[in-house]
Amino acid sequence: MQDQYITRRHATTTFIQGRNTVRHTRRSLGSISQIVIVSMLTLVFGLIYVAEGTKATSFDYEISSVESEITEMNAKKDDLAVEKARLTSVAAAKTSTVAAVMEDAAVAGYATE
């Protein structure tokens, strides 16, 4: 009986139901396929790098335009501060007591030779 059991066990390990008895070899990519994949990855990363560089440059242009606007507005602010000082000084001169005592200027005549 033991001989029968051993042969039967041996038979079950070789031909198990639902399992292939054919060995498949692993397929790998060839050298040309690997070169193509690496070059495509390099190209994609290069395009991403260039796109990010372009974004940084466009932000730089926006920053410089905003800075030029700030410079122009500061210059206008300084001009308006001078104009305000001039107008307040004229208004203060009209209401001062010294200006009330002064006579109005009039042309007395022109110098002749």
Sequence and secondary structure as in RCSB ss.txt:
>XXXX:A:sequence
MQDQYITRRHATTTFIQGRNTVRHTRRSLGSISQIVIVSMLTLVFGLIYVAEGTKATSFDYEISSVESEITEMNA
KKDDLAVEKARLTSVAAAKTSTVAAVMEDAAVAGYATE
>XXXX:A:secstr
 HHHHHHHHHHHHHS TT   S        HHHHHHHHHHHHHHHHHHHHHHHHHHHHHHHHHHHHHHHHHHHHH
HHHHHHHHHHHHHHHHHHHHSHHHHHS           
